[in-house]
Amino acid sequence: MSAGLFDLKGRRALVTGSSQGIGLALAKGLAAAGAELVLNGRDKDKLATAAESFDSKAYQLAFDATDHEATRQAVDAFEAEIGAIDILVNNAGMQFRTPLEDFPADAFERLLRTNISSVFNVGQAVARHMIKRGAGKIINIASVQTALARPSIAPYTATKGAVGNLTKGMATDWAKYGLQCNAIAPGYFDTPLNAALVADADFSAWLEKRTPAGRWGRVEELVGACIFLASDASSFVNGHVLYVDGGITASL
């Protein structure tokens, strides 16, 4: 009975930004739990390579999540031609590091589009179909920067704070339609987005001392939280931000 709560067989999941890193790891985790996967990204070649790494069929849905109309058209066409998207993981994101006083305005705008607008665009497009069915799971990828700041990433911190609050707003508006909208806030994980930090011996040493668990996270360690929020096990969890961070937000 309890294992069945986490069974995703018969459900289809769209994961944005899933050609590499956290998105790909979450997609593979959802597939292992029984879900049928829809991979998304802008680079069709990278998507095709990612799809080949799955044991079962994975759909490839290439669109730019920062483009509202292109996103709507892609989601509507998929729903009409293939079928329902039962689970959405809004994972697409980017980082840009430089002191706030020198932060380029165009980089700030790119962060807003990639980290916030994409969550709104895909979330709205998918939710409109979920609402008609009276069920759906939306999981937004936030960050420890939803709650904490570090030097040189103030705009990124602002975007991830917005993701946390947009998640609460989604739950507030859409829970009455049978949707559960939550977020996962990863700590510091060894991903392509953090490659420069992983390669920085001083930063890694600082991180190991700062994190109670004493190490970088492994992307596979996010899978359990994602399956929980995508499954019936979280049927009364809504508007929650789940930190998976080795304890970094719990400790001074």
C-alpha positions, 0 to 999 in steps of 0.5 A, a space after each residue: 500500500 505505502 509503496 503504491 503511493 509513490 508509483 507513477 505508472 500511467 502518468 506523463 511528466 514534462 521536465 523543462 531544461 532536461 537535456 543535462 544536469 538536475 533536469 536530466 537526473 530528475 527525468 530519469 528518476 521519474 521514469 524509474 518510478 514509472 512515469 512516461 517522460 517528455 524532455 524539453 530544451 532549446 537544443 534539439 541535438 542535446 535533447 536527442 542525446 538525452 533521450 537516447 540515455 533512457 531505457 524506455 521511450 522519452 518524448 522530445 519537446 523542443 521549445 523556448 520556455 522564455 517565449 510565452 506564445 511558443 510555450 503555449 503552442 508547444 504544450 497545446 499541440 502535445 496535449 492534442 496530439 499525444 495526450 495529457 501532461 500529468 506532472 510538470 517539473 519547471 527546472 529550466 534556469 541559468 546563473 550569472 555571477 558578478 558583483 551587483 554594482 557591475 551587474 550587466 542589465 542585459 544579464 539581469 533581464 536574461 535571468 528574469 526571463 529564464 528563471 521566472 518567466 519560464 516558470 510562469 509560461 510553462 506553468 500556466 500553459 500546462 495548468 490550463 489543461 490540468 484544471 480541466 482534468 481536475 488533477 495535476 502536479 507542478 514542481 518548481 525548482 527553487 534554490 537555497 538562494 530562495 532563502 539565502 544570499 551570497 556575494 555576486 549573485 544578487 539577481 539570481 537570488 531575487 529570481 529564486 525568491 520569486 520562484 518560491 513565492 510564485 509556487 505559493 501563488 500557484 497553490 493558492 489559485 489552483 489547489 481548488 482545481 485539484 492541483 498540487 504546486 510545490 517547489 524543491 530548493 536544492 543546496 549546492 550540487 555538482 552540476 554543469 551550472 556549478 562547474 566553476 564552483 566545483 573546480 574552485 578548491 577554496 569554495 569547495 573547502 568553504 562549502 564543506 565546512 558551511 554544510 552540516 553534511 560536509 559535502 556537495 550534493 549529488 543530483 540523484 539525491 534530489 530524485 526522492 523529493 521529486 517523486 514524493 511531490 509528483 506522486 499521490 504521497 503528497 496529495 495534501 502538500 501544497 505551496 511548500 518549498 522543500 529544501 534538499 541542501 544537506 542542512 545548510 539553511 538550518 545552520 549558522 
